[in-house]
């Protein structure tokens, strides 16, 4: 059994950010294996498009990825926790992103009761991007 004692909200949030900052599927898989060996479940998924149109897709992708990687089960409460944390992360970026295109990656991490969602955003038009990270945390 993995020793996850001492891993709390700060560590789980840091791991979610690391997952959101991965550059490709290989890096995602390496980190997922590393953290999995430590008893921490993780996932990452890309997103992009017009911000307003993307909000519901970002939340949906987060829930689907968390379920696909067995970070959560099928219960409404677990899905709601993930959706709520994702919504919190999106709301932190909202004032920068309204009316612009966004693209980036969702990082998800869970250890025990702690679950964190990190959203890494590129915000802007063409190559004139701003960068932001939104972070949500919940306890199951």
N, C-alpha and C positions, 0 to 999 in steps of 0.2 A: 504494500500500500504506500502511496506517495505521501510525503510529509508536506502538507500545505499550511501547517501552523505558522502564524506570523504573516500570512498573506491576507491583506485587507483591501479596503477600497482604493487606497493610493496605488498599491502594486498592480491591482487589476486594471485600474485606469491607465497606468503606464503601459501595460501590455496591450490594451486595446489601441492605444496611440501607435505603438510599434507596428501592430498589424495593419493599421490604416496607412502607414507610411511605406509599406512594402512596395517595391517597384514592379514585381512580376509574380507569376504563379509559383515559380520555383522558390523564391524567397518566402512567400506565404507558407508553402509546404514545409520548408526548413524550420521556420519559427513555430508553426503549428506542431510539428513533431517535438521540438525542444520543449515548448510549454506543456504539451500533452504528457511528456515524461515527468514533468513536475506536478501533474494533477490539475492543470489549468486548461480548460477548453477554450478554443479560439476559432475564429472564422474571419474572412475578409471577402468583400464583394465590391465591384466597381459600380459607379453611377454617373449619370451626366444628362444634360439638357437644360432647358429653360427652368429657372429656379422654381417659379410658382407651379409649373406643371410637374416638376420633379419631386416635390415634397411628399406626396402620398406614395410615389414609387420608391423613394428612399426608405420610408418607414416600412413599406411592404417587403422590400428586398432584405431589410435587416431582420425582420421576423422570419422570413423564409430561410435565410442563411443560418440563423440560430437554430431553427428546427432541423434543417438538413444536416448540420454538423453535431446534432444531439446536445447542443448547449442548453436547450429547453425542450420540454415535452409538448404535448398537444393541448394542454389545459389553457382555458381562457386567461387565468391569472398569470401564467408564465408568458403567454403571448402579449398580454397587456403590459407587463413589466418591461419587456423589450421594446414594445411600441412607445411606451412612455419615455423611456430613456433616449430612444432615437428622436422623438419629438422635442425633448429638451435640448439635445445637441443641435437640431435644426434651428430651433428658436434663437440660439446664441449667434447664429450667422445671418439671420433674416434681414437685419437692417443693411448689411453690406451687399446682400445678394438679390434683393427684389429688383426685378426688371432686367437681370443679367443672366448669362449662361453660367452654369456650374458643371464641374466635373471633378471626380475624385474617387475616394475609396472609403468604405465603411469598415471599421475594425471592431470586432466583438470579442470580449473576453469574460470568462466566468470562472470563479473559484469559490466553491462552497456557496454561500448565500449572496456573494457580491457579483454583480454583472455590470459591465461598463460598455458603452457604445461610443466610439470615437469616429467623427466624420472629418476627413481631410478634404478640403475644398480648394479648387482653383476657381476663382470667380472673375468673370470679365468678358471681354470681347476680343476675338482673335488672339494675339500674343500679349495683350495688355492685361495680364492677370494679377489679381491680388490673391493671397494665400491666407487661409484661415482653418482653424480646427475647432469643432464643436464637440463637447463632451457631456454625456449623460450617464448617471449612475443610479442604480436601484438595488434594493435588497429583496431577495426572494425568501 
